[in-house]
Amino acid sequence: MDPIYQEQMNSYSKDISKLKNLLTKFDGYERRAEELTKQYDGLQKKLVGDNLEVKITGTFEGNLANSLAEKITEIKNILDSATNSAKELQTGIRNEKVIIKKAINEKQNAYNAVENQMKGAMNSAG
């Protein structure tokens, strides 16, 4: 086997391996972002229920209940923002994964091209 072809193929092989490892990491990041989104979403739903409950009792409890309802609404708004940020993070991660997959395909195609060149050279020489 021609050492030049072998060197190119080894280089592409290493690059492909590194990119696949990176893709695996991004899969983990994506799962974590999905978990965060679900957690934030769950907390929001709980707070909405609590908020309605506080408003109902608020008519009987006075200013304290109204103040608590306002704080719950503030927390809900923070969770809304956190949920949106987690969703944006998921989108960004997915976009990065697409780029990594394209790079893997490009490296694989380059590897295959070198391999085919090598086989062609061996066939014409042999």
Buried (B, 14 or more C-beta within 10 A) or exposed (E): EEEEBEEBBEBBEEBBEEBEEBBEEBEEBBEBBBEBBEBBBEBBEEBBEBBEEBBEEBEEBEEEBBEBBEEBBEBBEBBBEBBEBBBEBBEEBEEBBEEBBEBBEBBBEBBEEBBEBBEEBEEEEE
